[in-house]
């Protein structure tokens, strides 16, 4: 397998990472790629959770009557003073 990096700035960054971590340049690239993939995967997980929460909120909203929503709003108002601080 071969990877030829022709961008001098990238080569400098790989060398610096290898020097600072004590890894070979190959290992430094591997670790950096693994870390970035983990970050990307974590972001995808967050997006999926956010979509699930949004769907639950929409489902909840559509399942409630106007009266139920009004009752919740009235109860929420009692939790805060005129400045919006908790009572």
TIMI-2910 file (N, C-alpha, C, CB; in pm, 1 decimal, decimal comma, always signed):
<rs>
+----------+----------+----------+----------+----------+----------+----------+----------+----------+----------+----------+----------+------+
!      n_x !      n_y !      n_z !     ca_x !     ca_y !     ca_z !      c_x !      c_y !      c_z !     cb_x !     cb_y !     cb_z ! resn !
+----------+----------+----------+----------+----------+----------+----------+----------+----------+----------+----------+----------+------+
!    +85,2 !   -117,2 !     +0,0 !     +0,0 !     +0,0 !     +0,0 !    +89,9 !   +123,7 !     +0,0 !    -97,0 !     -0,3 !   +122,8 !  Unk !
!    +38,8 !   +227,4 !    -63,5 !   +118,3 !   +348,1 !    -74,0 !    +28,4 !   +470,7 !    -63,7 !   +197,4 !   +349,7 !   -205,5 !  Unk !
!    +82,6 !   +572,2 !     -1,4 !    +15,1 !   +700,9 !     +7,6 !   +121,7 !   +806,2 !    -15,6 !    -57,8 !   +720,6 !   +146,7 !  Unk !
!   +103,7 !   +887,0 !   -116,2 !   +201,4 !   +988,5 !   -151,1 !   +140,3 !  +1124,8 !   -122,1 !   +245,0 !   +976,5 !   -300,3 !  Unk !
!   +193,6 !  +1192,7 !    -21,8 !   +141,4 !  +1323,7 !    +17,0 !   +227,4 !  +1430,5 !    -49,3 !   +140,1 !  +1341,0 !   +172,9 !  Unk !
!   +166,4 !  +1509,3 !   -134,8 !   +239,9 !  +1610,3 !   -210,9 !   +221,9 !  +1750,5 !   -154,8 !   +196,3 !  +1607,9 !   -355,0 !  Unk !
!   +144,7 !  +1763,3 !    -49,5 !   +121,9 !  +1893,1 !    +12,5 !   +226,0 !  +1912,2 !   +122,4 !    -23,6 !  +1904,4 !    +69,5 !  Unk !
!   +315,8 !  +2008,8 !   +102,6 !   +427,3 !  +2027,9 !   +196,5 !   +379,3 !  +2063,2 !   +337,3 !   +520,2 !  +2137,6 !   +145,3 !  Unk !
!   +274,0 !  +2141,5 !   +347,5 !   +220,9 !  +2178,1 !   +480,5 !   +172,2 !  +2053,6 !   +553,2 !   +105,1 !  +2281,4 !   +467,8 !  Unk !
!   +105,9 !  +1965,3 !   +482,2 !    +58,3 !  +1841,0 !   +543,2 !   +175,9 !  +1756,1 !   +589,1 !    -29,0 !  +1761,8 !   +444,3 !  Unk !
!   +278,8 !  +1747,5 !   +507,5 !   +398,8 !  +1671,1 !   +544,3 !   +461,4 !  +1730,6 !   +670,3 !   +501,9 !  +1670,1 !   +427,5 !  Unk !
!   +469,5 !  +1863,3 !   +677,5 !   +525,0 !  +1929,3 !   +796,5 !   +441,4 !  +1897,6 !   +920,2 !   +532,2 !  +2081,9 !   +775,3 !  Unk !
!   +309,6 !  +1900,5 !   +905,7 !   +221,7 !  +1870,4 !  +1019,5 !   +238,4 !  +1726,3 !  +1066,3 !    +75,4 !  +1896,2 !   +982,0 !  Unk !
!   +250,4 !  +1634,4 !   +972,9 !   +270,5 !  +1493,4 !  +1009,2 !   +403,3 !  +1477,5 !  +1082,0 !   +266,6 !  +1402,6 !   +883,2 !  Unk !
!   +506,5 !  +1541,1 !  +1032,0 !   +637,9 !  +1532,8 !  +1098,3 !   +631,4 !  +1590,7 !  +1239,8 !   +745,1 !  +1607,6 !  +1015,6 !  Unk !
!   +564,6 !  +1704,3 !  +1253,5 !   +552,9 !  +1766,1 !  +1385,9 !   +474,7 !  +1676,6 !  +1481,5 !   +485,0 !  +1903,4 !  +1375,2 !  Unk !
!   +364,6 !  +1620,1 !  +1434,4 !   +285,8 !  +1529,8 !  +1518,3 !   +368,0 !  +1408,3 !  +1558,6 !   +158,6 !  +1485,5 !  +1445,1 !  Unk !
!   +442,3 !  +1352,5 !  +1465,2 !   +526,6 !  +1236,4 !  +1495,1 !   +633,5 !  +1273,4 !  +1598,0 !   +592,7 !  +1182,4 !  +1366,0 !  Unk !
!   +695,3 !  +1388,5 !  +1579,9 !   +800,4 !  +1431,8 !  +1673,3 !   +743,8 !  +1453,5 !  +1813,5 !   +867,1 !  +1561,3 !  +1623,1 !  Unk !
!   +630,4 !  +1522,4 !  +1822,4 !   +572,0 !  +1553,0 !  +1953,7 !   +518,8 !  +1430,1 !  +2025,8 !   +460,7 !  +1653,1 !  +1938,0 !  Unk !
!   +472,3 !  +1332,4 !  +1950,6 !   +412,7 !  +1213,8 !  +2013,1 !   +509,3 !  +1097,8 !  +2024,9 !   +292,4 !  +1169,8 !  +1935,2 !  Unk !
!   +622,3 !  +1106,2 !  +1956,0 !   +717,2 !   +995,7 !  +1957,6 !   +674,7 !   +879,6 !  +1868,4 !   +735,6 !   +946,8 !  +2098,4 !  Unk !
!   +576,2 !   +901,9 !  +1785,4 !   +529,0 !   +798,8 !  +1693,1 !   +603,2 !   +810,6 !  +1560,7 !   +376,2 !   +810,3 !  +1671,0 !  Unk !
!   +598,3 !   +704,0 !  +1482,8 !   +648,1 !   +713,7 !  +1346,0 !   +550,1 !   +800,4 !  +1267,7 !   +664,7 !   +571,6 !  +1279,9 !  Unk !
!   +592,4 !   +848,3 !  +1153,0 !   +502,6 !   +929,9 !  +1071,8 !   +379,8 !   +849,6 !  +1029,6 !   +576,1 !   +983,7 !   +948,1 !  Unk !
!   +399,8 !   +723,9 !   +997,1 !   +287,4 !   +638,2 !   +958,9 !   +189,4 !   +623,5 !  +1074,4 !   +337,5 !   +499,9 !   +914,0 !  Unk !
!   +241,8 !   +598,3 !  +1194,5 !   +154,7 !   +583,4 !  +1311,8 !    +85,6 !   +714,8 !  +1346,1 !   +235,4 !   +533,8 !  +1432,5 !  Unk !
!   +157,0 !   +825,0 !  +1327,8 !    +97,3 !   +955,9 !  +1355,0 !    -21,0 !   +981,3 !  +1261,6 !   +202,5 !  +1067,8 !  +1339,8 !  Unk !
!     -4,5 !   +948,9 !  +1134,1 !   -114,4 !   +964,6 !  +1038,7 !   -229,6 !   +873,0 !  +1077,0 !    -67,1 !   +934,3 !   +894,6 !  Unk !
!   -198,9 !   +748,0 !  +1110,5 !   -303,9 !   +653,0 !  +1147,8 !   -382,2 !   +702,0 !  +1269,3 !   -243,4 !   +515,3 !  +1176,7 !  Unk !
!   -311,0 !   +747,0 !  +1371,9 !   -378,3 !   +795,3 !  +1492,8 !   -463,5 !   +918,7 !  +1463,1 !   -275,1 !   +827,8 !  +1601,9 !  Unk !
!   -411,5 !  +1008,7 !  +1381,7 !   -486,9 !  +1129,6 !  +1347,9 !   -613,7 !  +1095,0 !  +1270,2 !   -399,6 !  +1226,2 !  +1266,2 !  Unk !
!   -602,4 !  +1001,1 !  +1178,1 !   -719,4 !   +960,4 !  +1099,8 !   -820,3 !   +890,0 !  +1189,3 !   -677,9 !   +868,3 !   +982,9 !  Unk !
!   -772,2 !   +803,8 !  +1278,0 !   -863,2 !   +735,1 !  +1371,2 !   -937,2 !   +836,5 !  +1459,3 !   -784,6 !   +634,7 !  +1459,9 !  Unk !
!   -864,1 !   +935,6 !  +1509,8 !   -925,5 !  +1037,3 !  +1595,8 !  -1030,9 !  +1116,8 !  +1518,8 !   -818,0 !  +1132,6 !  +1652,4 !  Unk !
!  -1000,7 !  +1153,0 !  +1395,8 !  -1096,5 !  +1229,7 !  +1315,3 !  -1219,5 !  +1145,7 !  +1283,1 !  -1030,5 !  +1279,0 !  +1185,2 !  Unk !
!  -1199,8 !  +1017,1 !  +1251,8 !  -1314,0 !   +929,1 !  +1225,3 !  -1401,5 !   +913,5 !  +1349,4 !  -1265,4 !   +791,3 !  +1177,5 !  Unk !
!  -1339,5 !   +903,0 !  +1466,5 !  -1416,5 !   +892,9 !  +1591,0 !  -1498,1 !  +1019,9 !  +1612,7 !  -1322,6 !   +868,1 !  +1711,7 !  Unk !
!  -1437,5 !  +1134,1 !  +1583,0 !  -1508,0 !  +1262,7 !  +1595,1 !  -1626,4 !  +1269,1 !  +1498,4 !  -1411,1 !  +1380,4 !  +1568,0 !  Unk !
!  -1605,2 !  +1225,8 !  +1376,2 !  -1712,2 !  +1225,7 !  +1276,1 !  -1824,2 !  +1131,4 !  +1318,4 !  -1657,4 !  +1184,9 !  +1137,4 !  Unk !
!  -1787,6 !  +1012,9 !  +1366,9 !  -1888,0 !   +916,1 !  +1412,0 !  -1966,6 !   +968,6 !  +1531,0 !  -1821,5 !   +783,8 !  +1448,4 !  Unk !
!  -1898,2 !  +1036,8 !  +1622,4 !  -1967,3 !  +1094,0 !  +1738,6 !  -2066,9 !  +1199,9 !  +1692,8 !  -1865,7 !  +1155,2 !  +1838,8 !  Unk !
!  -2028,6 !  +1279,2 !  +1594,6 !  -2119,0 !  +1380,7 !  +1540,8 !  -2241,2 !  +1318,5 !  +1477,1 !  -2047,1 !  +1467,1 !  +1439,6 !  Unk !
!  -2220,3 !  +1208,4 !  +1406,6 !  -2333,4 !  +1139,0 !  +1344,0 !  -2427,0 !  +1084,5 !  +1451,1 !  -2283,9 !  +1024,2 !  +1252,5 !  Unk !
!  -2369,7 !  +1034,6 !  +1560,3 !  -2451,5 !   +985,3 !  +1671,5 !  -2533,3 !  +1096,6 !  +1734,3 !  -2363,7 !   +920,0 !  +1777,2 !  Unk !
!  -2470,6 !  +1213,3 !  +1749,7 !  -2542,2 !  +1329,5 !  +1804,2 !  -2656,7 !  +1369,5 !  +1712,2 !  -2446,0 !  +1448,7 !  +1824,1 !  Unk !
!  -2628,9 !  +1370,5 !  +1583,2 !  -2733,3 !  +1408,3 !  +1487,2 !  -2850,6 !  +1310,9 !  +1492,8 !  -2676,0 !  +1413,3 !  +1344,6 !  Unk !
!  -2820,7 !  +1182,3 !  +1505,6 !  -2927,5 !  +1081,5 !  +1513,1 !  -3008,8 !  +1099,5 !  +1640,8 !  -2868,4 !   +938,7 !  +1507,4 !  Unk !
!  -2940,6 !  +1124,6 !  +1753,4 !  -3012,1 !  +1146,8 !  +1880,0 !  -3098,4 !  +1272,3 !  +1871,6 !  -2912,3 !  +1158,6 !  +1997,5 !  Unk !
!  -3043,4 !  +1377,6 !  +1812,0 !  -3118,8 !  +1502,3 !  +1797,1 !  -3243,8 !  +1478,6 !  +1712,0 !  -3030,1 !  +1612,5 !  +1733,4 !  Unk !
!  -3230,0 !  +1402,0 !  +1604,7 !  -3345,1 !  +1371,9 !  +1519,1 !  -3449,6 !  +1291,8 !  +1596,2 !  -3300,5 !  +1294,1 !  +1393,4 !  Unk !
!  -3404,5 !  +1197,1 !  +1679,5 !  -3498,3 !  +1118,1 !  +1760,5 !  -3572,8 !  +1205,7 !  +1860,2 !  -3424,1 !  +1006,6 !  +1834,7 !  Unk !
!  -3500,5 !  +1295,7 !  +1924,6 !  -3563,8 !  +1385,8 !  +2021,4 !  -3664,5 !  +1475,7 !  +1950,8 !  -3457,5 !  +1471,3 !  +2094,9 !  Unk !
!  -3625,8 !  +1529,6 !  +1836,2 !  -3718,7 !  +1615,3 !  +1761,5 !  -3844,8 !  +1539,6 !  +1721,7 !  -3650,5 !  +1671,7 !  +1636,7 !  Unk !
!  -3829,9 !  +1414,6 !  +1679,6 !  -3946,3 !  +1334,1 !  +1643,0 !  -4035,8 !  +1311,3 !  +1764,6 !  -3902,3 !  +1199,1 !  +1582,9 !  Unk !
!  -3974,0 !  +1282,0 !  +1879,3 !  -4052,7 !  +1263,4 !  +2001,6 !  -4129,2 !  +1390,3 !  +2037,8 !  -3961,6 !  +1222,2 !  +2117,9 !  Unk !
!  -4064,8 !  +1504,8 !  +2023,7 !  -4131,2 !  +1631,4 !  +2055,1 !  -4248,1 !  +1658,4 !  +1960,8 !  -4031,2 !  +1746,6 !  +2048,2 !  Unk !
!  -4229,7 !  +1629,0 !  +1833,9 !  -4339,3 !  +1646,3 !  +1737,6 !  -4453,2 !  +1551,7 !  +1771,9 !  -4290,3 !  +1621,4 !  +1592,5 !  Unk !
!  -4419,5 !  +1426,1 !  +1803,1 !  -4522,9 !  +1328,5 !  +1840,5 !  -4599,0 !  +1374,0 !  +1964,7 !  -4460,1 !  +1190,2 !  +1865,3 !  Unk !
!  -4525,4 !  +1424,8 !  +2063,2 !  -4588,1 !  +1473,0 !  +2185,8 !  -4679,9 !  +1591,2 !  +2155,1 !  -4481,0 !  +1513,2 !  +2289,4 !  Unk !
!  -4630,1 !  +1684,0 !  +2075,3 !  -4709,2 !  +1802,4 !  +2041,1 !  -4838,6 !  +1764,6 !  +1969,6 !  -4627,3 !  +1897,2 !  +1953,7 !  Unk !
!  -4830,2 !  +1672,1 !  +1877,5 !  -4950,9 !  +1634,2 !  +1803,1 !  -5047,2 !  +1550,2 !  +1886,4 !  -4912,6 !  +1557,7 !  +1678,1 !  Unk !
!  -4996,5 !  +1487,8 !  +1990,7 !  -5084,2 !  +1404,1 !  +2073,3 !  -5157,0 !  +1483,2 !  +2182,0 !  -5003,5 !  +1293,3 !  +2137,5 !  Unk !
!  -5114,0 !  +1607,8 !  +2206,9 !  -5174,1 !  +1687,9 !  +2313,2 !  -5285,1 !  +1777,2 !  +2259,1 !  -5067,7 !  +1772,9 !  +2382,3 !  Unk !
!  -5386,4 !  +1795,5 !  +2340,7 !  -5494,9 !  +1886,9 !  +2304,2 !  -5451,6 !  +2030,6 !  +2334,0 !  -5626,3 !  +1851,5 !  +2381,2 !  Unk !
!  -5524,6 !  +2124,6 !  +2278,3 !  -5496,6 !  +2266,6 !  +2305,4 !  -5510,7 !  +2296,5 !  +2453,7 !  -5591,1 !  +2357,6 !  +2224,0 !  Unk !
!  -5608,2 !  +2234,5 !  +2516,1 !  -5630,0 !  +2256,3 !  +2659,7 !  -5509,4 !  +2206,6 !  +2740,2 !  -5759,4 !  +2184,5 !  +2706,7 !  Unk !
!  -5457,9 !  +2089,6 !  +2705,7 !  -5341,2 !  +2036,6 !  +2776,8 !  -5220,7 !  +2129,5 !  +2759,5 !  -5306,9 !  +1894,8 !  +2726,2 !  Unk !
!  -5201,1 !  +2178,5 !  +2639,6 !  -5089,3 !  +2269,6 !  +2613,9 !  -5104,7 !  +2398,8 !  +2693,9 !  -5079,3 !  +2301,3 !  +2463,7 !  Unk !
!  -5226,9 !  +2450,2 !  +2701,6 !  -5253,1 !  +2572,4 !  +2778,9 !  -5225,7 !  +2550,2 !  +2926,5 !  -5397,8 !  +2618,9 !  +2759,2 !  Unk !
!  -5264,7 !  +2434,5 !  +2978,7 !  -5239,4 !  +2402,9 !  +3119,4 !  -5089,3 !  +2398,3 !  +3147,3 !  -5304,8 !  +2268,4 !  +3157,4 !  Unk !
!  -5015,0 !  +2338,9 !  +3058,2 !  -4869,4 !  +2331,2 !  +3076,7 !  -4808,9 !  +2470,9 !  +3075,7 !  -4804,3 !  +2243,9 !  +2966,6 !  Unk !
!  -4850,3 !  +2555,8 !  +2981,3 !  -4798,1 !  +2692,4 !  +2975,1 !  -4829,8 !  +2769,4 !  +3102,9 !  -4855,9 !  +2766,1 !  +2853,7 !  Unk !
!  -4951,1 !  +2752,0 !  +3154,9 !  -4990,8 !  +2821,1 !  +3278,0 !  -4904,9 !  +2775,0 !  +3395,1 !  -5140,0 !  +2796,6 !  +3308,5 !  Unk !
!  -4879,6 !  +2646,1 !  +3403,5 !  -4796,3 !  +2593,5 !  +3511,9 !  -4652,0 !  +2639,6 !  +3497,5 !  -4802,3 !  +2440,4 !  +3514,6 !  Unk !
!  -4603,0 !  +2647,5 !  +3374,2 !  -4466,2 !  +2694,7 !  +3351,6 !  -4450,1 !  +2839,7 !  +3396,5 !  -4428,6 !  +2681,1 !  +3203,5 !  Unk !
!  -4551,8 !  +2923,1 !  +3373,0 !  -4544,7 !  +3064,0 !  +3411,8 !  -4527,6 !  +3079,6 !  +3562,0 !  -4669,6 !  +3138,0 !  +3366,1 !  Unk !
!  -4582,5 !  +2988,3 !  +3639,1 !  -4572,9 !  +2995,8 !  +3784,7 !  -4432,1 !  +2962,5 !  +3834,2 !  -4674,1 !  +2901,3 !  +3848,7 !  Unk !
!  -4349,3 !  +2905,5 !  +3749,6 !  -4214,2 !  +2866,5 !  +3790,4 !  -4115,7 !  +2983,0 !  +3789,0 !  -4163,5 !  +2756,9 !  +3700,2 !  Unk !
!  -4152,7 !  +3095,8 !  +3721,7 !  -4059,3 !  +3206,4 !  +3703,4 !  -4122,5 !  +3339,0 !  +3743,3 !  -4011,9 !  +3212,4 !  +3558,4 !  Unk !
!  -4037,2 !  +3432,2 !  +3790,0 !  -4087,1 !  +3564,6 !  +3825,7 !  -4089,8 !  +3654,3 !  +3701,4 !  -3999,3 !  +3627,9 !  +3937,1 !  Unk !
!  -4116,9 !  +3784,9 !  +3722,8 !  -4130,0 !  +3877,9 !  +3610,3 !  -3998,7 !  +3899,8 !  +3534,5 !  -4181,7 !  +4010,8 !  +3660,2 !  Unk !
!  -3886,6 !  +3873,0 !  +3600,0 !  -3756,6 !  +3887,3 !  +3534,5 !  -3710,8 !  +3756,7 !  +3467,9 !  -3652,1 !  +3933,0 !  +3636,1 !  Unk !
!  -3794,0 !  +3655,3 !  +3474,0 !  -3760,0 !  +3527,2 !  +3412,6 !  -3673,6 !  +3437,7 !  +3499,0 !  -3690,8 !  +3550,9 !  +3284,3 !  Unk !
!  -3661,9 !  +3473,5 !  +3626,5 !  -3580,9 !  +3393,3 !  +3718,4 !  -3669,0 !  +3292,6 !  +3791,9 !  -3506,8 !  +3484,1 !  +3819,6 !  Unk !
!  -3612,1 !  +3178,9 !  +3829,5 !  -3691,6 !  +3079,6 !  +3903,5 !  -3740,4 !  +3137,0 !  +4036,1 !  -3609,0 !  +2951,7 !  +3928,7 !  Unk !
!  -3864,0 !  +3101,5 !  +4072,6 !  -3918,3 !  +3149,0 !  +4200,8 !  -3885,8 !  +3051,1 !  +4310,6 !  -4070,2 !  +3170,0 !  +4192,3 !  Unk !
+----------+----------+----------+----------+----------+----------+----------+----------+----------+----------+----------+----------+------+
</rs>
